Amino acid sequence: MTHGTWPPGAGRGAPTGPHSLAFMTSFITRLRRALRGPCGLAPGTPLVVAVSGGADSMALLHGLARLPSRERHPVTVAHLDHQLRGEEARADARFVHEWATALGLPCVTESVAVRDAAERTREGLETTARHLRHQFLARVAFGCGARHVALAHHARDQAELFFLRLLRGAGTEGLAGMRHHGPSPAEPAVTLVRPVLDEPPETLREWLVAQGLPWREDASNQDTTIPRNAVRHALLPVLDTLAGASVVGRVVRAMTVLREESDFIEAALREALGDGARAGELPPALRRRAIVRQLIALGHEPTHELVEHLATRPHKARHVRGGHAVVASPGSKVRRVVAPSRRPQPVPDASPIRVVFQDEVGEVRWPGARVAWSITCRRPDVRRARAEQGKAWLDADKVGRGMVWRRWRAGDRFRPLGAPGTAKVGDLFTNRRVPREDRAGRWVAEATDGMICWVEGWPCGEAFKVTATTRRFLRIQFSRDKTRNEPRTKPLPKNISPP
């Protein structure tokens, strides 16, 4: 976590750098036009500004502070600590408060235990953090008499959101992305505005550098086990290479087209319903949109699979996140119902199993599961190993003479492939949205040194991956029994023993 070189209050005079004055003027001009234009804010409208301390929100905060006096807004700074990063997060809060004070602005900070809330709601950390953050911002807005909250989402955020929603099976409206203004999901009476939505993040950082203004770096933004970070650090660079240029601008242009088409479908739906048509009698595109509208009103994400289920299977309830279920009538009227029981199936006790690699090829079976392995000196194509099928390639010398397979336990830590550090296995399940009823029976594997080198559903651990210096390659194939048979007593093979 790094600061810039300027303390709060420094650099508030003439901008530095040979081209900084022109740079500053152009950014402030675009910000002013965005506020008056797509954001629809009149001068003097009170604003709550969400400031994390990162470059994007700091650029927005300083940009608002440097608007011409006749076009400024009364600003209240809001910062929420999610209690996920310990002292670093508390340092972020102090940093934001110091800068708000230096700018003469009121600042409201709050702390909330996101991980505990995620466990209660059975939703992922990101989803829970977003809900709690919007609730906090709405409270701050009502507390200071504002009805608008400014967020620092930018063009790359739009592109990342496109791919995240595409992977979740979103339709036209979801793929259209964020708008410059719209109601808060926590409180419809509060309007969210995004004045820098059209700005690339590089522009915001360059502007801060030109003004000599610091920001904070969040180390968790490098954690590629978080889906948004994986899109940012893995997917977008590949697409940039294929496109021969930054793909963000192209994706944002496509989202603009989708937004216009989505608005057209919305208007057609209102007209049809206004003429007395029933949702079940509408063309498929309008019927889907009617279902989407109702799901959003109920507070549920309208994924493609969920919408299609409700559109084609009336009276058939479908589980949704948060422990609820929804069902649609033949006329496409959606309602929430009591969720059918999804109690976890009892997981048979399973003692840890140690396997010694006495041979280069082998297989071990135990009640409910099996592992096959092979060791070779021939370099494989590791891309063909599908983690969801239980396949993985590891560096045999790093793993050691054997592995221990066991059920995962609370407190287990694992460093996923490409991640900068370890994470709790339970948190990985939460982020991946592994259903609670499926977690108890998941298996992990320990290398000879006791480190977890594999988690069921993930590729191998970062410390055990195949590299250019790997000389011996270990292939594992883990699978479960297709039937839920009771454990049966069976002698252990000679190369398998209790730890």
Buried (B, 14 or more C-beta within 10 A) or exposed (E): BEEBEBEBEEBBEEBEBEEBEEBBEEBBEBBBEBBBEBBEBEBEBBBBBBBBBBBBBBBBBBBBBBBEEEBBBBBBBBBBBBBBBEEBBBBBBEBBBBBBBBBEBBBBBBBBBBBEBBBEBBBBBBBBBBBBBBBBBBBBBBEBEBBBBBBBBBBBBBBBBBBBBEEBBBBBBBBBBBBBBEEBBBBEEBBBBBBBBBBBBBBBBBBBBBBBBBBBBBEBBBBBBBBBBBBBBEBBEEBEEEEEEBBBBEBBEBBEEBBEBBBEBBEBBEEBBEEEBBBBEBEEEBBBBBBBBBBEEBEBBBBBEBBBBBBEEBEEBBBBBEEBBBBBEEEBBBEBEEBEEEEEEEEEEBEEBBBBBEEEEBEBBBBBBBBBBBBBEEEBEBEEBEBEEBBBBBBBBBBBEBBBBBBBEEEBBBBBBBBBEBBBBBBBBBBEEBEEEEBEBBBBBBBBEEBBBBBBBBBBBBBBBBEEEBEBBBBBBBEEEEEEEEEEEEEBBEBBEEE
